[in-house]
């Protein structure tokens, strides 16, 4: 199913991108275990309530019980990022991508952190990967335009 959704994403019109990405996120959020899905949901609820401590606890428990579940690492990376813990966030994003190299959410997270750390070349490279997976992604297009001007300047 995911292969078909990614093929749809590559040819999607901009107005269709969010819906297709949403379907992909739904698939990525299925751990295969109701108990693990509950931990993911509780962590996301904690994030919605801006309780990063509780979110990190839930996502960490999920990782302990399902270490091969890429979305658990991506979700915890987001909580670490919001908590200002960039190093831990980057490490979780790297694990998420080792488990799911097409995780455009994790790649987007890398791009955002690289920009925050004033590493525009690495941010640009990450955004190129997002665009490769989702050519109609407006955030990638905007970031690439901005970063190409910054990194490449008059060369473009």
mmCIF file of the C-alpha atoms, coordinates in Angstrom:
data_MODEL
# 
_entry.id   MODEL 
# 
loop_
_atom_site.group_PDB 
_atom_site.id 
_atom_site.type_symbol 
_atom_site.label_atom_id 
_atom_site.label_alt_id 
_atom_site.label_comp_id 
_atom_site.label_asym_id 
_atom_site.label_entity_id 
_atom_site.label_seq_id 
_atom_site.pdbx_PDB_ins_code 
_atom_site.Cartn_x 
_atom_site.Cartn_y 
_atom_site.Cartn_z 
_atom_site.occupancy 
_atom_site.B_iso_or_equiv 
_atom_site.pdbx_formal_charge 
_atom_site.auth_seq_id 
_atom_site.auth_comp_id 
_atom_site.auth_asym_id 
_atom_site.auth_atom_id 
_atom_site.pdbx_PDB_model_num 
ATOM 1   C CA . UNK A 1 1   ? 0.000  0.000  0.000  1.00 0.00 ? 1   UNK A CA 1 
ATOM 2   C CA . UNK A 1 2   ? 2.785  2.446  0.888  1.00 0.00 ? 2   UNK A CA 1 
ATOM 3   C CA . UNK A 1 3   ? 4.518  1.979  -2.454 1.00 0.00 ? 3   UNK A CA 1 
ATOM 4   C CA . UNK A 1 4   ? 1.316  2.974  -4.241 1.00 0.00 ? 4   UNK A CA 1 
ATOM 5   C CA . UNK A 1 5   ? 0.845  6.004  -2.000 1.00 0.00 ? 5   UNK A CA 1 
ATOM 6   C CA . UNK A 1 6   ? 4.422  7.127  -2.625 1.00 0.00 ? 6   UNK A CA 1 
ATOM 7   C CA . UNK A 1 7   ? 3.880  6.753  -6.371 1.00 0.00 ? 7   UNK A CA 1 
ATOM 8   C CA . UNK A 1 8   ? 0.727  8.866  -6.049 1.00 0.00 ? 8   UNK A CA 1 
ATOM 9   C CA . UNK A 1 9   ? 2.693  11.429 -4.052 1.00 0.00 ? 9   UNK A CA 1 
ATOM 10  C CA . UNK A 1 10  ? 5.336  11.748 -6.766 1.00 0.00 ? 10  UNK A CA 1 
ATOM 11  C CA . UNK A 1 11  ? 2.707  12.753 -9.326 1.00 0.00 ? 11  UNK A CA 1 
ATOM 12  C CA . UNK A 1 12  ? 0.265  14.592 -7.050 1.00 0.00 ? 12  UNK A CA 1 
ATOM 13  C CA . UNK A 1 13  ? -1.011 18.073 -7.675 1.00 0.00 ? 13  UNK A CA 1 
ATOM 14  C CA . UNK A 1 14  ? -0.230 20.470 -4.799 1.00 0.00 ? 14  UNK A CA 1 
ATOM 15  C CA . UNK A 1 15  ? -3.845 20.325 -3.614 1.00 0.00 ? 15  UNK A CA 1 
ATOM 16  C CA . UNK A 1 16  ? -3.589 16.526 -3.255 1.00 0.00 ? 16  UNK A CA 1 
ATOM 17  C CA . UNK A 1 17  ? -0.311 16.370 -1.338 1.00 0.00 ? 17  UNK A CA 1 
ATOM 18  C CA . UNK A 1 18  ? -1.723 16.802 2.181  1.00 0.00 ? 18  UNK A CA 1 
ATOM 19  C CA . UNK A 1 19  ? -4.319 14.060 1.746  1.00 0.00 ? 19  UNK A CA 1 
ATOM 20  C CA . UNK A 1 20  ? -1.814 11.554 0.365  1.00 0.00 ? 20  UNK A CA 1 
ATOM 21  C CA . UNK A 1 21  ? 0.762  12.411 3.017  1.00 0.00 ? 21  UNK A CA 1 
ATOM 22  C CA . UNK A 1 22  ? -1.984 11.965 5.621  1.00 0.00 ? 22  UNK A CA 1 
ATOM 23  C CA . UNK A 1 23  ? -2.662 8.456  4.345  1.00 0.00 ? 23  UNK A CA 1 
ATOM 24  C CA . UNK A 1 24  ? 1.050  7.673  4.540  1.00 0.00 ? 24  UNK A CA 1 
ATOM 25  C CA . UNK A 1 25  ? 1.223  9.013  8.120  1.00 0.00 ? 25  UNK A CA 1 
ATOM 26  C CA . UNK A 1 26  ? -1.754 6.805  9.014  1.00 0.00 ? 26  UNK A CA 1 
ATOM 27  C CA . UNK A 1 27  ? 0.114  3.750  7.750  1.00 0.00 ? 27  UNK A CA 1 
ATOM 28  C CA . UNK A 1 28  ? 3.325  4.786  9.507  1.00 0.00 ? 28  UNK A CA 1 
ATOM 29  C CA . UNK A 1 29  ? 1.380  5.141  12.778 1.00 0.00 ? 29  UNK A CA 1 
ATOM 30  C CA . UNK A 1 30  ? 0.341  1.477  12.815 1.00 0.00 ? 30  UNK A CA 1 
ATOM 31  C CA . UNK A 1 31  ? 2.732  -0.456 15.023 1.00 0.00 ? 31  UNK A CA 1 
ATOM 32  C CA . UNK A 1 32  ? 0.912  -3.769 14.684 1.00 0.00 ? 32  UNK A CA 1 
ATOM 33  C CA . UNK A 1 33  ? 0.028  -3.781 18.387 1.00 0.00 ? 33  UNK A CA 1 
ATOM 34  C CA . UNK A 1 34  ? -2.945 -2.102 20.054 1.00 0.00 ? 34  UNK A CA 1 
ATOM 35  C CA . UNK A 1 35  ? -0.914 -1.540 23.224 1.00 0.00 ? 35  UNK A CA 1 
ATOM 36  C CA . UNK A 1 36  ? 1.912  0.125  21.292 1.00 0.00 ? 36  UNK A CA 1 
ATOM 37  C CA . UNK A 1 37  ? -0.543 2.239  19.309 1.00 0.00 ? 37  UNK A CA 1 
ATOM 38  C CA . UNK A 1 38  ? -1.992 3.396  22.633 1.00 0.00 ? 38  UNK A CA 1 
ATOM 39  C CA . UNK A 1 39  ? 1.462  4.535  23.803 1.00 0.00 ? 39  UNK A CA 1 
ATOM 40  C CA . UNK A 1 40  ? 1.886  6.463  20.541 1.00 0.00 ? 40  UNK A CA 1 
ATOM 41  C CA . UNK A 1 41  ? -1.536 8.073  20.992 1.00 0.00 ? 41  UNK A CA 1 
ATOM 42  C CA . UNK A 1 42  ? -0.800 9.007  24.614 1.00 0.00 ? 42  UNK A CA 1 
ATOM 43  C CA . UNK A 1 43  ? 2.513  10.540 23.619 1.00 0.00 ? 43  UNK A CA 1 
ATOM 44  C CA . UNK A 1 44  ? 0.834  12.550 20.872 1.00 0.00 ? 44  UNK A CA 1 
ATOM 45  C CA . UNK A 1 45  ? -1.853 13.717 23.306 1.00 0.00 ? 45  UNK A CA 1 
ATOM 46  C CA . UNK A 1 46  ? 0.860  14.848 25.714 1.00 0.00 ? 46  UNK A CA 1 
ATOM 47  C CA . UNK A 1 47  ? 2.501  16.774 22.850 1.00 0.00 ? 47  UNK A CA 1 
ATOM 48  C CA . UNK A 1 48  ? -0.856 18.384 22.015 1.00 0.00 ? 48  UNK A CA 1 
ATOM 49  C CA . UNK A 1 49  ? -0.939 19.522 25.659 1.00 0.00 ? 49  UNK A CA 1 
ATOM 50  C CA . UNK A 1 50  ? 2.665  20.786 25.396 1.00 0.00 ? 50  UNK A CA 1 
ATOM 51  C CA . UNK A 1 51  ? 3.767  18.251 28.024 1.00 0.00 ? 51  UNK A CA 1 
ATOM 52  C CA . UNK A 1 52  ? 7.062  17.189 26.492 1.00 0.00 ? 52  UNK A CA 1 
ATOM 53  C CA . UNK A 1 53  ? 8.167  15.320 29.624 1.00 0.00 ? 53  UNK A CA 1 
ATOM 54  C CA . UNK A 1 54  ? 5.141  13.007 29.502 1.00 0.00 ? 54  UNK A CA 1 
ATOM 55  C CA . UNK A 1 55  ? 5.420  12.701 25.716 1.00 0.00 ? 55  UNK A CA 1 
ATOM 56  C CA . UNK A 1 56  ? 9.066  11.674 25.916 1.00 0.00 ? 56  UNK A CA 1 
ATOM 57  C CA . UNK A 1 57  ? 8.188  9.134  28.621 1.00 0.00 ? 57  UNK A CA 1 
ATOM 58  C CA . UNK A 1 58  ? 5.430  7.581  26.478 1.00 0.00 ? 58  UNK A CA 1 
ATOM 59  C CA . UNK A 1 59  ? 7.552  7.535  23.323 1.00 0.00 ? 59  UNK A CA 1 
ATOM 60  C CA . UNK A 1 60  ? 10.524 6.095  25.234 1.00 0.00 ? 60  UNK A CA 1 
ATOM 61  C CA . UNK A 1 61  ? 8.333  3.303  26.617 1.00 0.00 ? 61  UNK A CA 1 
ATOM 62  C CA . UNK A 1 62  ? 7.091  2.649  23.104 1.00 0.00 ? 62  UNK A CA 1 
ATOM 63  C CA . UNK A 1 63  ? 10.665 2.441  21.802 1.00 0.00 ? 63  UNK A CA 1 
ATOM 64  C CA . UNK A 1 64  ? 11.595 0.070  24.637 1.00 0.00 ? 64  UNK A CA 1 
ATOM 65  C CA . UNK A 1 65  ? 8.783  -2.298 23.617 1.00 0.00 ? 65  UNK A CA 1 
ATOM 66  C CA . UNK A 1 66  ? 8.905  -1.769 19.839 1.00 0.00 ? 66  UNK A CA 1 
ATOM 67  C CA . UNK A 1 67  ? 12.481 -0.824 18.917 1.00 0.00 ? 67  UNK A CA 1 
ATOM 68  C CA . UNK A 1 68  ? 11.826 -1.395 15.217 1.00 0.00 ? 68  UNK A CA 1 
ATOM 69  C CA . UNK A 1 69  ? 8.927  1.081  15.008 1.00 0.00 ? 69  UNK A CA 1 
ATOM 70  C CA . UNK A 1 70  ? 10.250 4.113  13.118 1.00 0.00 ? 70  UNK A CA 1 
ATOM 71  C CA . UNK A 1 71  ? 7.370  6.416  14.005 1.00 0.00 ? 71  UNK A CA 1 
ATOM 72  C CA . UNK A 1 72  ? 8.155  6.050  17.713 1.00 0.00 ? 72  UNK A CA 1 
ATOM 73  C CA . UNK A 1 73  ? 11.608 7.529  17.126 1.00 0.00 ? 73  UNK A CA 1 
ATOM 74  C CA . UNK A 1 74  ? 10.235 10.269 14.892 1.00 0.00 ? 74  UNK A CA 1 
ATOM 75  C CA . UNK A 1 75  ? 7.627  11.211 17.477 1.00 0.00 ? 75  UNK A CA 1 
ATOM 76  C CA . UNK A 1 76  ? 10.157 11.285 20.299 1.00 0.00 ? 76  UNK A CA 1 
ATOM 77  C CA . UNK A 1 77  ? 12.500 13.342 18.104 1.00 0.00 ? 77  UNK A CA 1 
ATOM 78  C CA . UNK A 1 78  ? 9.748  15.939 17.797 1.00 0.00 ? 78  UNK A CA 1 
ATOM 79  C CA . UNK A 1 79  ? 9.297  16.018 21.569 1.00 0.00 ? 79  UNK A CA 1 
ATOM 80  C CA . UNK A 1 80  ? 13.044 16.357 22.090 1.00 0.00 ? 80  UNK A CA 1 
ATOM 81  C CA . UNK A 1 81  ? 13.132 19.183 19.529 1.00 0.00 ? 81  UNK A CA 1 
ATOM 82  C CA . UNK A 1 82  ? 10.308 21.082 21.226 1.00 0.00 ? 82  UNK A CA 1 
ATOM 83  C CA . UNK A 1 83  ? 12.161 20.592 24.524 1.00 0.00 ? 83  UNK A CA 1 
ATOM 84  C CA . UNK A 1 84  ? 15.310 22.121 22.966 1.00 0.00 ? 84  UNK A CA 1 
ATOM 85  C CA . UNK A 1 85  ? 17.227 18.845 23.060 1.00 0.00 ? 85  UNK A CA 1 
ATOM 86  C CA . UNK A 1 86  ? 18.574 18.953 19.508 1.00 0.00 ? 86  UNK A CA 1 
ATOM 87  C CA . UNK A 1 87  ? 21.266 16.298 19.887 1.00 0.00 ? 87  UNK A CA 1 
ATOM 88  C CA . UNK A 1 88  ? 18.799 13.692 21.116 1.00 0.00 ? 88  UNK A CA 1 
ATOM 89  C CA . UNK A 1 89  ? 16.322 14.733 18.449 1.00 0.00 ? 89  UNK A CA 1 
ATOM 90  C CA . UNK A 1 90  ? 18.923 14.322 15.706 1.00 0.00 ? 90  UNK A CA 1 
ATOM 91  C CA . UNK A 1 91  ? 19.863 10.876 17.004 1.00 0.00 ? 91  UNK A CA 1 
ATOM 92  C CA . UNK A 1 92  ? 16.225 9.725  17.022 1.00 0.00 ? 92  UNK A CA 1 
ATOM 93  C CA . UNK A 1 93  ? 15.715 11.099 13.509 1.00 0.00 ? 93  UNK A CA 1 
ATOM 94  C CA . UNK A 1 94  ? 18.733 9.142  12.309 1.00 0.00 ? 94  UNK A CA 1 
ATOM 95  C CA . UNK A 1 95  ? 17.332 5.946  13.841 1.00 0.00 ? 95  UNK A CA 1 
ATOM 96  C CA . UNK A 1 96  ? 13.896 6.621  12.347 1.00 0.00 ? 96  UNK A CA 1 
ATOM 97  C CA . UNK A 1 97  ? 15.487 7.062  8.920  1.00 0.00 ? 97  UNK A CA 1 
ATOM 98  C CA . UNK A 1 98  ? 17.566 3.911  9.288  1.00 0.00 ? 98  UNK A CA 1 
ATOM 99  C CA . UNK A 1 99  ? 14.294 2.047  9.884  1.00 0.00 ? 99  UNK A CA 1 
ATOM 100 C CA . UNK A 1 100 ? 12.285 3.975  7.268  1.00 0.00 ? 100 UNK A CA 1 
ATOM 101 C CA . UNK A 1 101 ? 14.417 5.843  4.718  1.00 0.00 ? 101 UNK A CA 1 
ATOM 102 C CA . UNK A 1 102 ? 11.304 7.328  3.057  1.00 0.00 ? 102 UNK A CA 1 
ATOM 103 C CA . UNK A 1 103 ? 10.109 9.030  6.250  1.00 0.00 ? 103 UNK A CA 1 
ATOM 104 C CA . UNK A 1 104 ? 9.720  12.542 4.863  1.00 0.00 ? 104 UNK A CA 1 
ATOM 105 C CA . UNK A 1 105 ? 8.623  13.748 8.300  1.00 0.00 ? 105 UNK A CA 1 
ATOM 106 C CA . UNK A 1 106 ? 11.935 12.709 9.829  1.00 0.00 ? 106 UNK A CA 1 
ATOM 107 C CA . UNK A 1 107 ? 13.835 14.244 6.926  1.00 0.00 ? 107 UNK A CA 1 
ATOM 108 C CA . UNK A 1 108 ? 11.864 17.464 7.392  1.00 0.00 ? 108 UNK A CA 1 
ATOM 109 C CA . UNK A 1 109 ? 12.820 17.378 11.065 1.00 0.00 ? 109 UNK A CA 1 
ATOM 110 C CA . UNK A 1 110 ? 16.479 17.112 10.089 1.00 0.00 ? 110 UNK A CA 1 
ATOM 111 C CA . UNK A 1 111 ? 16.117 20.072 7.743  1.00 0.00 ? 111 UNK A CA 1 
ATOM 112 C CA . UNK A 1 112 ? 14.497 22.233 10.415 1.00 0.00 ? 112 UNK A CA 1 
ATOM 113 C CA . UNK A 1 113 ? 17.132 21.390 13.010 1.00 0.00 ? 113 UNK A CA 1 
ATOM 114 C CA . UNK A 1 114 ? 19.958 22.001 10.548 1.00 0.00 ? 114 UNK A CA 1 
ATOM 115 C CA . UNK A 1 115 ? 18.488 25.438 9.828  1.00 0.00 ? 115 UNK A CA 1 
ATOM 116 C CA . UNK A 1 116 ? 18.171 26.166 13.547 1.00 0.00 ? 116 UNK A CA 1 
ATOM 117 C CA . UNK A 1 117 ? 21.816 25.145 13.983 1.00 0.00 ? 117 UNK A CA 1 
ATOM 118 C CA . UNK A 1 118 ? 22.810 27.446 11.101 1.00 0.00 ? 118 UNK A CA 1 
ATOM 119 C CA . UNK A 1 119 ? 23.885 24.572 8.877  1.00 0.00 ? 119 UNK A CA 1 
ATOM 120 C CA . UNK A 1 120 ? 22.118 25.683 5.677  1.00 0.00 ? 120 UNK A CA 1 
ATOM 121 C CA . UNK A 1 121 ? 23.958 23.326 3.314  1.00 0.00 ? 121 UNK A CA 1 
ATOM 122 C CA . UNK A 1 122 ? 22.799 20.285 5.271  1.00 0.00 ? 122 UNK A CA 1 
ATOM 123 C CA . UNK A 1 123 ? 19.302 21.737 5.583  1.00 0.00 ? 123 UNK A CA 1 
ATOM 124 C CA . UNK A 1 124 ? 19.151 22.250 1.827  1.00 0.00 ? 124 UNK A CA 1 
ATOM 125 C CA . UNK A 1 125 ? 20.270 18.673 1.181  1.00 0.00 ? 125 UNK A CA 1 
ATOM 126 C CA . UNK A 1 126 ? 17.533 17.385 3.512  1.00 0.00 ? 126 UNK A CA 1 
ATOM 127 C CA . UNK A 1 127 ? 14.888 19.517 1.790  1.00 0.00 ? 127 UNK A CA 1 
ATOM 128 C CA . UNK A 1 128 ? 16.032 18.134 -1.583 1.00 0.00 ? 128 UNK A CA 1 
ATOM 129 C CA . UNK A 1 129 ? 15.335 14.636 -0.217 1.00 0.00 ? 129 UNK A CA 1 
ATOM 130 C CA . UNK A 1 130 ? 11.878 15.708 0.957  1.00 0.00 ? 130 UNK A CA 1 
ATOM 131 C CA . UNK A 1 131 ? 11.168 17.130 -2.509 1.00 0.00 ? 131 UNK A CA 1 
ATOM 132 C CA . UNK A 1 132 ? 12.378 13.893 -4.107 1.00 0.00 ? 132 UNK A CA 1 
ATOM 133 C CA . UNK A 1 133 ? 9.802  11.940 -2.086 1.00 0.00 ? 133 UNK A CA 1 
ATOM 134 C CA . UNK A 1 134 ? 7.043  14.548 -2.345 1.00 0.00 ? 134 UNK A CA 1 
ATOM 135 C CA . UNK A 1 135 ? 7.657  16.879 -5.316 1.00 0.00 ? 135 UNK A CA 1 
ATOM 136 C CA . UNK A 1 136 ? 4.469  18.846 -4.645 1.00 0.00 ? 136 UNK A CA 1 
ATOM 137 C CA . UNK A 1 137 ? 5.321  19.577 -0.998 1.00 0.00 ? 137 UNK A CA 1 
ATOM 138 C CA . UNK A 1 138 ? 4.951  23.369 -0.627 1.00 0.00 ? 138 UNK A CA 1 
ATOM 139 C CA . UNK A 1 139 ? 7.116  23.625 2.522  1.00 0.00 ? 139 UNK A CA 1 
ATOM 140 C CA . UNK A 1 140 ? 9.986  21.894 0.712  1.00 0.00 ? 140 UNK A CA 1 
ATOM 141 C CA . UNK A 1 141 ? 9.630  24.147 -2.306 1.00 0.00 ? 141 UNK A CA 1 
ATOM 142 C CA . UNK A 1 142 ? 9.666  27.308 -0.164 1.00 0.00 ? 142 UNK A CA 1 
ATOM 143 C CA . UNK A 1 143 ? 12.614 26.148 1.943  1.00 0.00 ? 143 UNK A CA 1 
ATOM 144 C CA . UNK A 1 144 ? 14.628 25.113 -1.105 1.00 0.00 ? 144 UNK A CA 1 
ATOM 145 C CA . UNK A 1 145 ? 14.058 28.472 -2.766 1.00 0.00 ? 145 UNK A CA 1 
ATOM 146 C CA . UNK A 1 146 ? 15.111 30.325 0.390  1.00 0.00 ? 146 UNK A CA 1 
ATOM 147 C CA . UNK A 1 147 ? 18.142 28.125 1.120  1.00 0.00 ? 147 UNK A CA 1 
ATOM 148 C CA . UNK A 1 148 ? 19.398 28.032 -2.454 1.00 0.00 ? 148 UNK A CA 1 
ATOM 149 C CA . UNK A 1 149 ? 19.577 31.822 -2.376 1.00 0.00 ? 149 UNK A CA 1 
ATOM 150 C CA . UNK A 1 150 ? 21.437 31.677 0.930  1.00 0.00 ? 150 UNK A CA 1 
ATOM 151 C CA . UNK A 1 151 ? 23.808 28.827 0.056  1.00 0.00 ? 151 UNK A CA 1 
ATOM 152 C CA . UNK A 1 152 ? 24.314 29.271 -3.650 1.00 0.00 ? 152 UNK A CA 1 
ATOM 153 C CA . UNK A 1 153 ? 23.717 33.011 -3.878 1.00 0.00 ? 153 UNK A CA 1 
ATOM 154 C CA . UNK A 1 154 ? 24.478 34.319 -7.336 1.00 0.00 ? 154 UNK A CA 1 
ATOM 155 C CA . UNK A 1 155 ? 25.408 30.846 -8.603 1.00 0.00 ? 155 UNK A CA 1 
ATOM 156 C CA . UNK A 1 156 ? 21.754 29.945 -9.192 1.00 0.00 ? 156 UNK A CA 1 
# 
